[in-house]
Each structure stands twice: as C-alpha cells, then as structure tokens.
Amino acid sequence: MNALIDLISSGIVQTVLIGAALLGAISGMLGAFAVLRRQSLLGDALSHAALPGVCLGFLVAGGRDLGSVLAGAFATGALAALIMMLIVRRTTLKTDAALGIVLSVFFAVGIVLLTVIQTRGGAGSLGLMTFLFGQAAAILRADLWIMGGIGLAALVLVLAFWKEFKLVSFDADYARAQGFPVTLLEAGLTVMVALAIVVGLQLVGVVLMVALLIAPAAAARQWTNTLGTMVMLSAAIGATSGAAGALISATTRGLATGPVVVLIVTGAVLVSITVAPGRGLLWQALAARRARARISDGRVLTTLHSLAEAHDDAGYPAEQGMLQTALGAMPPAAQINALERRGLIRPVTHPPETTPHWELTEAGHAEAAAISGAPDRTQSPDGSQQEGKQ
C-alpha cells in the first residue's frame, strides 16, 4: 500500500494519470456523437490522417517541436475530415467508402514522409515513431493545460449547441428540413474529434486512438437510451479507463500506457455488451427464454381452455393423455408446477381414473381467453355461463 502511495506521489505518474483521465473524458464525450452518427470509423480515419501532419510539423520546425507537430497533425486531420465530407456530398459514395479512401491515402502519405525523415537521420527523427503507438512518459505538465483547455472548449461547444448536435446526430435530414446548418454542425463535431485525436497522439498514438474514441461510447450506449446520460457515462468510462491504464502501466516496468488503456476500455465494452440491462447478451438470452416459456405456457392454457369449451364445462378435468395428444408431448413437471403456483391450473381427481388430471382456474380461463383473443364461453360447474374477454 505504501509503495502505491509513493508511486502516485511521483510527479511523472501524476502527470500521466491526469493526462490519461482528461484524454479519456474528452474522447468519450465526443465519441458518443460519432457513434450515434454511425461514423465510428471517423476517429480511425482522422487519427491515421494525422500522421502526415506530424511529419510535416517536424520538417517545418526542423526538429521534434511538440507545438509544430500537433499543429500539423490537426491541420491534416481537419483537411481529411473536410475531404471526407466533400466526397460524401459531391459523389454517390457512402460515408464508409469515403472514410476508407481518406484513411488509406493520408496514412500512406504519412508513412512515406516518415520514411524520408528517418533516412535523413538525426536523434529527433527517432522520436516520431512514438506517435504511432504513443509514449505517455513524454507528457509534460504544460500539456495538461492544453488538454484541459481543449476539453473545456469542447464541453462549452457541446453545451452551447446541445439541441443542434442532438438533432443532427439522430436525424440529419429532419434537421436540414428545419433549416439547421447541418453541414456546419457536422463540420464542428468533426473538428472537435480531430482536436481530441491530436491531444491523444502522445499518449495512445495514431494506431490505437480510435479505440479510446469509440469504445467508451459503445459501452455507454448499452446502458442507456438518453443522450445526456450516454455522453456523461461515456466520458466517465473513458476517464476511468485512462486513469486505470496509466496506474497499471506505472506499476509494471516496460508496460506501455496506451495499449493498457485500450485493453481496459475494451474490457468495459465486453462487460457492457454482456450484462447491460435490456441490451446485454445475458438479458437477451433471459428474455428469449421467458418468451419461449410464455409461448409454452400459453399452449397448455389454450389447450385446457379448448377442452373445457368443447365440453361446456369450465371445470372440465383434462387427463394427462389428452394434453400429451394435443401438444405432441407432455409438458415438463416443472412447467405444470409453475402454472399451479401462479393459480392458473389445479390438479383434480377423476374417479375411477387414477391418472393425473388438471383443470383451469377462473384466472386460467381469463388468461387463456386473452391469449386466444376469443371470449370465454365455458360453462362453470354450477351451470352458469361465464364469458369474458381481455
């Protein structure tokens, strides 16, 4: 415990921890809109498109100047986003095709420029490779102010244009018909995503940044149907995953922060897909099992009801063989017991026969009539006519 406290008290660890949490929160917040707009590949395209900007920033500055590198990354990322939007607007290609084109072309240009820089040699050129997979230890205190500023700016924009972003995310055509500047709003969201990617290049790198952008939103989407809750939950998942990944990597020598963060947030997605109420695989399997049980119970009840109607006797005792013949197989004992506990059927004797018999209760007749959609016209044991329909 003391060792963990000493580790957290380290200035470098604190910087990485705060930086990872900030990046996760920013990425989670903006990634929610990308997921809802069905542009999950947008982050992948923009992160790969940032690589040529990194190289151009290095060439312009003549060295590994962080400001120039990040400015170049943002410039090429924003350019790639605008080209992608232009392709979708001006051609018949869909968004996924445009993203694929932009991703491959810009990343190819970046690899070529990276190769050219490395062939020139120099100690600074070796550090450019860290932008491919990230290097959390390179984050400085000054970088936290940049991350915080970008995060605050993104939050202010999201709150200021909440209604517009919400409408564009769910129904862009309706927003356009209502006179909203859809293209400008989409461009604003895309530019903010590009900013988040630029901020995360040092920590996660070009290759893994898309996971930090999309995974928190994908996990949050499983837990809620409300946009506001989804955005907040996505930001919380991103921040928690970032901080946990930074802490785990700090306790293990040689373990890179970026991949650990991605693995943690991916684990959050898997857990959400599995156990989230309503949408989780376990819940869906349980719902399917309950649906099958309802159908099976309904067959038993309607069979007993039909037999009672055929004999004009609400208390007609149906014999085990009758049920087996009508249903093709005798219902399991557990199902019969469950129907008895619910008060829908009850066991009866029918001398001189010794085989099991069952009859529907009044509640059972009502439910069977509701399932079949026909009025209940069975004759009660005292001779009165009972009729009901739900």
N, C-alpha and C positions, 0 to 999 in steps of 0.2 A: 504493500500500500504506500509506504514511504517512497519507494522507488518511483511509483506512478506519479505521486505528488511532485517529486523532484523533476520528473520528466516534463510535466505540464508547466512547471515554473520556468522552464527554459524559454528564452525569448524566441528562438527559432521555431520551436514547436508551437508556441502560442501564435506566431505569425501564420504558420501553415494551417493551424487549426481554424483560426478566424477566417483566413482566406478561403479555405475549402468550404466552410459553412456559408460564407457570403456567396460564393460561386454557385453552390447547390441551391440556395434560396432564389437567386436571380434566374438560374436556368429552369428551375421548377416552375416558377411563376410564368415565365414567357413560354416555356414548353407546353403549358396547358393549352394555350391558344393555337399552337402549331398542331397539336394532336386533334383538337376539335375541328380545325380547318382541313384535316386529312392531309397534312403536309409534314408527316413525320420524317420524311427524307430531307426536308428543308435544312435541318441542322447538319446532316451529313454533307449535303452539297456545299453549304456555306463554310463549314469547317475545313473541308478539303480545298475550297476556293481561296481560303486564307493563306495557304502555303506559298503561292507565288508572291503575295503581298509581303510575307515575311522575308522572302529572298530579295525582293525589290527594295524594301526598307533597309536591309543590310547593305546592299550595293550603294544606295543613295547616301547613307550615313558613313560608309566606308568602314563599318565595324558593327559589332553587336550592340547597338544602341537600342534600348528597350522601347523608348518612345517612337523612334522611327519604325521599328519592326512592327509594333502594334498598330501604328497609323497605316502602314502599308497593308497589314492584314485586314483592317477594317475597310480600306478602300477597295481591295479586290473582292472581299466578301460582299460588300454592298453592290459592287458592279455585277457580280454573279447573280445576286438576287434580282436586280433590275433586268438583266438579260433573261433570266428565267421567266419573269413576269411578262416581258415583251414577247417571248416565244409563245407563251400560252395565249396572249391577247391577239397576236397577229397571225398565228398559224393554226392549223387544225390539230396540232399535237396536244396531248393531255399533260397535266402537271407532272406526272411521274416520268414521262419521257423527257420533258424539259429539264427536270432535276437531274436525270441520268446524264444528259448531254453536258450540262454545266459542270457537274461533279467531275466527270472524266476529263474534260478538256482542261479545266483550270488546274486539276491535280497533276495532269501530265505536264503542263507548263511549269508548275512548281517543282516537279522532280527534275526537269531539265535545268532550271535555274539553280537548284540545289547542287546538282552535279557540276555545273560550271563553277560555282563558288568554291566547292571543295577541291576542284582541280587546281585552283589558284593557290591553295594552301593558306596558311595563317591560323593562329590559335583561335581567333574569333569565329572562324567558319565551323569549327568543330561543335560549338555550342548550338548551332542551328538545328542539329539533329534532335535536340531536346524538345523542340516544338512539335515533333512528330508524335512523341509519346508523353511529353510533359516532364517537368522536373520541379517538384514542389519546393525543394530546398532553395531554389533560386528566387522565391517570392520575398520581397522586402517590405518593410513597414510602410514605405511610401506607396507600394502597390495596393495596400489595403484601403488607402484613401481613394484611390482610383476605383477600386471595386465598389466601395461604399457609395461613391458619387454616382457611378453608373446604375447601381441598384436603386438608389433613391430617385434618380431621374426616371428610370423605368417604372417604379411604383407610382410616381406622380402622374406620368402619362397614362398608365393603366386606370388610375382612379379618375382622372380628368375625362377620359374618353371611354369609360366603362360601358355605357349603354351602346355606343357605336361599335366598340370591339366585340361586345356580346352578340349584337345583331349580325355583324359581318361573319363571325365565327360559325353561327348556326344557320344563317340563311342569307348569303351574299346577294342572291338575286332579289329577294324581297327588300333588302337594304338599298339596292340600286334603284328599285322601283319607287322607293320612298324618297329618293333624291339625295341619299347619303353619298359622299365621295368615297366609294368603295375602294377604288384603286389607290387613293392617297392613304386610306386607313390601312389597307393591306401592306402598302409600302412602309408605313410607320412601324407596324408589327414586325415586318421582316428586318428592318434596320435595327430594331431593338434586339432581335435574335442574333443578328450579326455582331452587335456590341457584346452580348453575353458570350458569344463564342470567342471573340478576341480576348476578353478578360480571362477565359479559361484555358487559353493556349499554353500558358506556362505550367499550369497545374496538371491538366489532363492531356493536353496535346491534341493535334489535328485528328488523329485516328479515333480516339475514344470520346471526343467531346459530344458527339451525337447521343451517346448513351446517357450522359448526365442531363442532356436537354429533354429527352423524350421519356426515359424510364420513370422519373418521378411523376410525370403527368399520367403515364399509362397506369401506374399503381394507384394514383389518387382517383382515377376515373372509375375504378372498380368499386369504390366505397360510397359514392355519392352521385346524385343526379342534378345537383345545384352547382352552377358555375363558380359562384363565390367560394363555396366550400371546397370545390375542386382545386381552385387556384391556391387557396391558403394551405390545403393539405399537401399539394404538390410541392409548394415552397418548403413546407416543414419536412417532408420526406427528403428533399434534395439537401437541405441544410444538415439534417441529422446524418444522412449517409456521408456527406462530405466531412463532417467533423469526426464521425466514427472511423472512416477510412484514414484520415490523417493521424488519428490517435493510434490505430493499429499499426500503420506503417512506421510510426515513430518508435514503437516498442520492439520492432523486428528489424535487425540490421539487413540492409540491402533490399528491402521490400518497397517498391515504388508506390507512391501515394495514389496516383491516377488510376491504375488498374484495380487497386483495392477499393477505391470509392465506387468504381463501376461495378465491381462484383457485389458490393453491399447493396447498391441501389437495384441491381438486377435481382438479388435475393428478395428485396421488398416487392418487386413486381411479381415474382413467383408466388410469394405468400399471398399477395392480394388476389391474384388470379385463382388461387386455390380456395381460400377461406372467406373472401369478402361476401357479406350477406347479399343475397339476391343474384349476384353475378358470378360468384365463386363456383369452381367446379364441384366442390363438395355440396354446396347449396343446390346447384342444378341437379346433381345426382339424387339428392334427397327429395327435391321437388318432383323429379321424374318417378321416383319410387312411390311417392304419395299419390301421384296421378294414376299410376298403374293400380295401386290399391283401391283408389276410389272407383275406377272402372270395374275392377273385380267385385268390389262390394255392391256396386250398382247392378251387376248381372245377377248376383244372388238375390237381392231385394226385389228386382223386377220379376225374376222367375217365381219367387214365392207369391208375389202380388198377382201375377197372371194366373197361377193355380187357384188362388183364392177367388179371383173374379170368375174363373171358369166354373167354380162350384157355388158361386153366390154365397160365399161364407168367408167373412173376414178372419175367422179363427180357424180356417182350414189347416189341418196338420199335414205338412208336406213330408213325405218319407225320404229317407236318405237315398234310396234308389231313384226316386223322381228327380232329385237335384242332380244326381250323377248323370242321368239320362239327358236332362235338359241342358246342362252345362258342358257335357262331354267328359267331365271329371269331377270328382267330389272335391269341394273347396277344402283347403287345409284346415285342420282343427284350430290353428291359431287365428285364422280369419273368422271362423264361426264364433270363437270365444270373444273376439274383439267386437263383433256385431252384437253379441249378447250383452257385453259390458256397456255398450252405447245405448242399450234399451231399444234396439230396432227389431230383434227377434228374441224368441224364448223357446227353450226346449219343452216339449209336451209328450205325454204318453198317449198311446192309441191302442188300447187292448182290443183284441188279443195279440196284436203285433208287438214284437219286442225290439224291433229295430228303432234307431233314433228318429224322432220327428221334431219338426220346428214349425212355428207359426209366427207370422208378423205381428208386432205390436201396433198400436194406433200410430205411434211415431214412425214405425217402419212402413206402414201403408202410405203415410203422408210423404215420406221421402221417396218411396218407390214411384208414387204418382208424379212427384215433381221431376224425377229423373226421366220418366217416360213421356212427360208432358201431357198426359191424359188424366181426366177426372177420376177420382177414386169412387168406384161404384160397387164396392164389395158389401156383402151382407154381414152385419155383425151377428155374433152368436145369439143375441136376444131377439133377432128377427127384424131389427130396424135397419134402414138403408143408410149407409154413411157415404157421403160424397164430399170430396174436397179437391182442390187444385191449388198449387202454389205457382 
